[in-house]
Amino acid sequence: MSISRAALAAAVAVSAAAALTVALPAPSATATGPYHGANTAAVQDDFNGDGYRDLAVGAPGAANGTVDAAGAVVVHYGSANGATASRRTVITQATSGIPGTAEEWDGFGSAVGTADLDRDGYADLLVGTPGESAGTMWGTGSLTVVWGGSGGLKGGATIPTPTGLDEGCQFAAGIAAGDVDGDGAPDLGVTGQCGATTYTGPFTRTGRPAARAFVNALGTNRGVVMGDVDGDGEAERFWLPGPTDGDVSGPVHLENPDGTYTELPLADGLTGQIGDLDGDGYGDLVTGNPYDASLMSGQTPAHRGGEIQVLYGGPEGITADQKPRIFHQDTAGVPGTGENADLFGATLSVGDTNGDKYADVLVGAPQEAVGSLASAGTATLLRGSATGLTAAKSVSYSQNTTGVPGSAERGDAFGAATHLADLDKDGRAETVVGAPGENSDGLVWQARGTANGPSTNGSTTITGTAAGLKLRYSEIVYGTSFPSARSTI
């Protein structure tokens, strides 16, 4: 199949008067066990508290009984063997304790995220359902939290939806979490086609936050990225509104502590992640710019085939005058060649694949041709180093790469979702790639991290049907999303 591209609506520029804050009574924490910190990798991803990070995979096309494309999320629990098909939980809106009703074309699982919202020491699952209807209005969207605990995921609540959403607003198409105010409770940024919303933690078990703000001047908003880039222990929030009339690669806006916004005029991005690429203790911002001139007319198209940009954090954070470093498939040392509409940078993820303490970047190019196979897709790993991200020793993967099970096929869209996370607790991130166009059900590929980086030897795949999902008419598209790593194309 060929993954459809989202509609390209022009984004509204961010203004200082964008946020309307709604103050709510501060909820008390419902801690039932030790709280280890909102932003540690283990707590963000460990739903059952066994010490292994878990893998959440969105499958928005999965059927629920006779209800087509209601959507599902499969959580594969981490272990010494990484994530496997057998140790899993399938969550839908028909699962006991989960709010809502499974309806046709809801797309539950179009976006997924994780955070310990109630501060009980267990990660909670966040699920975006941008196709959710409100009465007769299709696609207003909703955000669900499923609570983690010693027995895994159980029960849930609806995060309050902004008032006044119209049909097609697709609230919760994007989700990010981080501790913006340094109080130890994770805060959220949630995006959609009608603006964005911030939520201040902590949250009660009813899904109620301490406060929320509707950022209505963002207009159409593709993404939000959260992470600490100045070393003060508090996450910065970067908004990625998407293509505008003057910037087809999309502006990047930094949210200031006083609620105003600073545009980074030299930077662009439709997708993004934060990680420490040079090991200096400061988070670095990586953004993806997949739209080249063959796809978008206007100013600032990406390099042919797409590109990524890197902005480095420091004691002053990321300042407006910093010029990003750019990588694409025609950069010396990067495998492949930039070709029209490859969509290199449509997805990306950041993590340390070899344990050298430098974060690496995995970049998806889901429309890349493999030989004569159009849109088979690839994923490319670039390495972090003491001098920052480098093309040295970078490597590209497809389903025709030696050691990768299966074979590349037209329309697989390998790389439509990417994820780097240490699932087996050995200090090296596994490389995880989604191919939602694989046959009728989709596929996730996983390669273990080693001292030399990802190893294709012994790498494994899981299909949507092997993960327990059901097909009706719509394709399952298992592998569409991982936490904070989903194509907005």
C-alpha positions in Angstrom: 0.0 0.0 0.0 1.0 3.6 -0.2 0.8 5.7 2.9 -1.4 8.8 2.3 -0.1 12.2 3.1 -1.9 14.6 5.5 -3.5 17.6 4.0 -1.2 20.6 3.8 -3.0 23.4 5.5 -1.2 26.7 6.0 -0.1 27.2 9.6 -0.8 30.4 11.5 2.3 32.1 13.0 2.7 31.9 16.8 2.1 35.2 18.7 2.9 36.2 22.3 -0.8 36.3 23.1 -1.4 32.7 22.0 -2.2 30.9 25.3 -5.4 31.1 27.3 -4.7 29.4 30.7 -7.3 27.6 32.7 -6.3 27.1 36.3 -7.5 24.0 38.1 -7.2 22.9 41.7 -3.9 21.1 42.1 -4.5 17.4 42.5 -2.7 15.3 45.1 -0.4 12.5 43.9 -1.9 9.0 44.1 1.5 7.4 44.7 1.3 3.7 45.6 5.0 3.0 45.2 8.3 4.8 44.9 8.4 7.6 42.5 11.6 7.7 40.4 11.2 10.8 38.3 9.0 11.9 35.5 11.6 12.1 32.8 13.8 9.1 33.3 13.7 6.7 30.4 12.7 3.7 32.6 9.7 5.4 34.2 8.5 6.9 30.9 8.5 3.5 29.2 8.2 0.8 31.9 4.4 0.2 32.2 4.7 -2.8 34.6 7.6 -1.8 36.8 9.9 -4.8 36.0 12.8 -2.5 35.1 12.6 -3.1 31.4 11.4 -0.4 29.0 8.4 -1.5 27.0 7.4 -0.8 23.4 4.0 0.7 22.4 3.0 0.3 18.8 0.1 2.1 17.2 -2.2 0.3 14.7 -4.9 2.8 13.8 -6.4 0.6 11.0 -7.0 -2.4 13.2 -10.6 -3.7 13.4 -12.5 -4.2 16.6 -14.9 -7.1 15.8 -17.1 -5.8 12.9 -16.0 -2.2 13.5 -13.5 -1.3 10.8 -10.4 0.9 11.5 -11.4 1.5 15.1 -7.7 1.2 16.0 -5.5 -0.4 18.6 -2.2 -0.1 20.5 -0.1 -3.1 21.1 2.3 -2.9 24.1 5.2 -5.4 23.9 6.8 -5.8 27.3 10.6 -5.5 27.4 12.8 -8.3 28.6 16.3 -9.7 28.4 15.3 -10.7 24.8 13.9 -7.3 24.0 10.3 -6.9 22.8 8.6 -10.1 21.7 5.2 -10.9 20.1 4.2 -13.2 22.9 4.5 -10.8 25.9 2.0 -8.2 24.9 -1.2 -6.4 25.8 -3.6 -5.1 23.1 -5.5 -1.9 24.1 -8.6 -0.7 22.3 -11.5 1.5 23.1 -13.4 -1.7 23.7 -10.9 -2.9 26.4 -12.4 -3.1 29.9 -11.8 0.2 31.8 -10.8 2.2 28.7 -13.1 5.2 28.1 -14.9 5.7 24.8 -16.4 3.4 22.2 -14.7 1.7 19.3 -16.1 3.4 16.2 -15.3 3.1 12.6 -12.4 5.2 11.4 -11.6 6.5 14.9 -7.9 5.7 14.4 -7.2 4.9 18.0 -3.4 4.6 18.2 -2.6 7.1 15.4 -0.3 8.7 18.0 1.2 7.2 21.2 3.2 8.6 24.1 4.3 7.7 27.6 4.7 9.5 30.9 4.1 8.8 34.6 1.2 11.2 34.8 0.0 10.2 38.3 3.6 9.9 39.7 3.2 6.3 41.1 6.5 5.1 39.6 4.9 3.3 36.6 4.7 4.6 33.1 1.3 5.4 31.7 0.3 5.0 28.1 -1.0 8.0 26.1 -3.1 7.3 23.0 -4.2 9.9 20.4 -7.4 9.2 18.5 -7.6 12.1 16.0 -10.5 10.5 14.2 -12.7 10.5 17.3 -16.2 12.0 16.7 -18.0 14.4 18.9 -21.7 13.9 18.2 -22.1 14.2 14.5 -18.8 16.0 14.0 -16.1 13.6 12.7 -12.5 14.0 13.6 -12.6 16.3 16.5 -10.1 14.0 18.3 -9.4 12.8 21.8 -6.6 11.8 24.1 -6.7 8.8 26.4 -4.4 7.8 29.3 -4.1 4.1 30.2 -2.7 3.6 33.7 0.4 1.5 34.3 0.9 -0.6 37.4 2.6 -3.8 38.8 0.3 -5.9 36.7 0.8 -3.9 33.6 -1.7 -1.5 31.9 -5.2 -1.4 33.4 -8.0 1.2 33.3 -7.9 4.6 31.9 -9.3 8.1 31.6 -9.9 10.8 29.1 -7.6 13.8 29.2 -9.8 17.0 29.0 -10.4 18.0 25.4 -10.3 21.7 24.5 -13.7 23.3 24.1 -14.9 24.5 20.7 -13.2 21.9 18.5 -14.7 21.7 15.1 -15.0 18.8 12.7 -11.6 17.7 11.4 -9.6 19.4 14.2 -7.9 16.0 14.8 -6.9 16.8 18.4 -4.1 14.5 19.7 -2.5 13.8 16.4 0.8 14.6 18.1 1.8 14.1 21.8 5.0 15.0 23.8 5.8 14.8 27.5 8.4 16.5 29.7 8.7 18.3 33.0 8.6 22.0 32.0 8.3 23.5 35.5 10.8 21.2 37.3 8.3 20.0 39.9 8.9 16.3 39.1 5.5 15.9 37.4 5.4 15.5 33.7 3.6 18.1 31.6 2.2 17.5 28.1 2.1 19.2 24.7 -0.7 18.0 22.4 -1.2 19.1 18.8 -3.9 19.0 16.1 -5.3 20.8 13.1 -6.9 23.6 15.2 -4.1 24.7 17.5 -2.3 23.0 20.4 -2.9 22.5 24.1 -0.5 22.3 27.0 -1.3 20.4 30.2 0.5 21.0 33.5 1.0 18.0 35.8 0.4 16.3 38.1 -2.7 14.5 36.9 -5.4 12.8 38.9 -6.7 9.3 38.1 -9.7 11.0 36.4 -7.3 12.5 33.9 -7.5 16.0 35.4 -4.3 18.1 35.1 -3.3 20.9 37.5 -3.8 23.4 34.6 -4.2 23.5 30.9 -3.8 26.1 28.2 -5.2 26.3 24.7 -2.5 27.7 22.3 -5.0 28.9 19.7 -2.7 31.1 17.6 -0.7 28.1 16.4 -3.4 27.2 13.9 -2.7 23.9 12.2 0.1 22.4 14.3 2.0 19.3 13.2 4.3 18.6 16.2 5.7 19.4 19.6 9.1 18.4 21.0 10.0 18.6 24.7 13.4 18.2 26.4 16.0 20.0 28.5 18.4 21.9 26.2 20.0 24.3 28.8 20.8 21.9 31.7 18.5 23.5 34.3 16.5 20.3 34.9 13.4 21.7 33.2 12.2 20.7 29.7 11.9 23.3 27.0 8.9 23.0 24.6 9.4 23.5 20.9 6.4 23.9 18.6 6.5 22.8 14.9 3.4 24.4 13.2 4.1 22.9 9.8 4.3 24.5 6.4 3.4 28.2 6.1 3.1 30.4 3.1 6.7 31.6 3.5 8.3 28.5 4.9 7.3 25.1 3.4 9.7 23.2 5.7 7.9 24.7 8.7 9.1 27.2 11.3 10.4 26.2 14.8 9.1 28.1 17.8 10.6 27.9 21.3 8.0 28.5 24.1 9.4 30.9 26.7 8.8 30.6 30.5 6.6 33.7 30.4 4.3 32.2 27.8 5.6 34.1 24.8 7.3 32.4 21.8 10.6 32.9 20.1 11.0 31.8 16.5 14.3 30.2 15.5 14.6 31.9 12.1 17.4 29.7 10.8 15.7 26.4 11.7 12.9 24.4 10.0 11.1 21.2 10.9 8.0 19.1 10.7 9.2 16.4 13.1 11.6 16.5 16.0 13.3 14.8 18.9 15.8 15.9 21.6 18.8 14.0 22.8 22.5 14.6 23.9 24.4 13.9 20.6 27.8 15.2 21.8 27.7 14.0 25.4 28.1 17.5 27.0 25.1 17.1 29.3 22.8 19.3 27.2 20.0 18.1 25.0 20.2 18.8 21.3 17.3 19.4 19.0 17.0 17.3 15.8 14.3 18.2 13.3 13.1 16.4 10.2 12.4 18.3 6.9 11.0 15.7 4.4 9.4 18.1 1.8 11.7 18.9 -1.1 10.9 21.1 -4.1 9.3 18.2 -5.9 6.5 18.2 -3.3 6.2 21.8 -2.1 6.6 25.1 -3.9 7.7 28.1 -2.0 10.6 29.2 0.2 13.0 26.8 2.1 12.2 23.5 0.6 14.4 20.7 2.0 17.4 19.3 0.1 16.3 16.9 -2.7 14.8 13.8 -0.9 14.6 15.5 2.5 17.0 16.4 5.3 17.4 16.7 9.0 18.7 19.7 11.0 20.6 19.7 14.3 20.7 22.5 16.9 23.0 22.1 19.9 22.0 22.9 23.4 24.2 24.6 26.0 24.2 26.8 29.1 22.1 29.4 27.2 19.9 26.7 25.6 19.3 27.1 21.8 19.4 30.7 20.7 17.7 32.3 17.7 21.1 33.0 16.0 22.3 29.4 16.0 22.6 28.0 12.5 21.6 24.3 12.3 23.9 21.6 10.9 22.2 19.8 8.0 22.4 16.2 6.9 20.8 14.5 3.9 21.4 11.6 1.6 23.9 13.6 -0.4 26.0 14.5 2.6 29.4 12.8 2.4 29.3 9.5 4.3 25.5 9.2 4.4 24.3 6.1 2.5 22.1 6.5 -0.6 21.3 9.4 -2.9 18.7 12.1 -2.5 15.9 11.6 -4.9 12.6 13.4 -5.4 10.1 12.7 -2.6 12.1 10.2 -0.6 10.8 11.9 2.6 14.1 11.5 4.4 13.3 13.0 7.8 9.6 12.2 7.8 10.3 10.4 11.1 13.3 10.3 13.5 14.3 9.0 16.9 17.3 9.7 19.2 19.1 7.1 21.4 22.5 5.5 22.2 22.7 2.3 20.1 26.3 1.3 21.1 26.7 2.5 24.7 29.3 5.2 24.0 27.2 7.8 25.8 26.6 9.8 22.6 23.0 9.7 21.3 22.5 8.5 17.7 19.8 9.5 15.3 17.6 7.1 13.3 16.0 8.7 10.3 13.1 7.3 8.3 12.6 7.8 4.6 9.3 5.8 4.0 9.0 6.8 0.3 12.5 5.8 -0.6 12.7 3.4 -3.5 14.7 0.2 -2.9 15.9 -0.7 -6.4 12.8 -0.5 -8.6 10.4 -0.9 -5.7 8.8 2.5 -5.1 8.1 3.5 -1.6 9.6 0.4 -0.1 11.3 2.7 2.4 14.6 2.9 4.4 15.9 3.9 7.8 19.3 5.5 8.2 21.4 5.6 11.4 23.7 8.6 12.0 26.2 8.4 14.9 26.7 10.8 17.8 30.2 11.8 18.8 32.2 14.2 21.0 31.9 16.7 18.1 28.2 16.1 17.6 26.2 14.2 15.0 28.4 12.8 12.2 27.9 10.9 9.0 30.9 8.7 9.9 29.9 5.0 10.2 26.3 5.8 9.3 24.3 2.9 7.9 21.1 2.5 6.1 18.6 -0.4 6.5 15.8 -1.8 4.3 14.0 -5.1 4.2 16.6 -6.1 1.6 19.5 -5.5 4.0 21.4 -8.7 4.9 20.1 -10.1 8.2 16.7 -8.2 8.1 13.9 -10.8 7.8 11.6 -10.6 4.8 12.1 -8.6 1.6 11.4 -5.1 0.4 8.1 -4.7 -1.5 6.5 -1.8 -3.2 4.6 0.4 -0.8 5.9 -1.2 2.5 6.8 2.3 3.8 9.6 0.9 6.0 10.7 3.9 8.1 7.2 5.4 8.5 7.9 5.2 12.2 11.3 4.9 14.0 12.2 4.3 17.6 15.5 3.9 19.6 15.1 2.5 23.1 17.0 0.1 25.4 14.4 -2.7 25.7 16.7 -5.4 27.1 18.4 -3.2 29.8 22.0 -3.7 28.5 22.8 0.0 28.1 22.4 0.0 24.3 19.2 1.1 22.5 17.4 -1.3 20.2 16.7 -0.1 16.7 12.9 -0.4 16.0 11.4 0.5 12.6 7.7 0.4 11.5 6.6 -0.7 8.1 2.8 -0.1 8.2 2.4 -0.8 4.5 3.7 -4.4 4.8 1.1 -6.6 3.2 -2.3 -6.0 4.8 -1.3 -5.8 8.5 2.0 -3.9 8.9 5.3 -4.9 10.5 7.8 -3.8 13.1 11.5 -4.7 12.8 13.8 -4.8 15.8 17.6 -5.0 16.0 19.5 -5.3 19.2 22.1 -2.7 20.2 25.7 -3.8 20.5 29.1 -2.2 21.1 29.2 -1.7 17.4 25.7 -0.4 17.1 22.6 -2.2 15.8 23.1 -5.9 14.8 21.0 -7.2 11.9 22.3 -10.7 12.9 19.4 -12.3 14.8 17.1 -9.3 14.2 13.4 -10.0 14.4 10.1 -8.8 13.0 6.6 -8.8 14.3 3.5 -8.5 12.1 0.2 -7.0 13.0 -1.6 -10.4 12.9 1.2 -12.0 15.0 0.6 -9.2 17.5 -3.0 -10.2 17.9 -4.7 -7.6 15.6 -7.6 -8.2 13.3 -8.2 -7.2 9.7 -11.6 -6.3 8.3 -11.6 -4.1 5.2 -9.1 -1.4 6.1 -5.4 -2.4 6.3 -4.2 -2.7 10.0 -1.1 -0.4 9.5 0.5 -1.8 12.6 3.8 0.1 13.0 2.3 3.5 12.2 3.4 5.1 15.5 5.8 4.7 18.4 6.1 7.1 21.4 6.9 10.6 20.0 7.8 9.1 16.6 5.1 9.2 14.0 5.1 10.5 10.4 2.9 13.6 9.9 3.1 13.1 6.1 
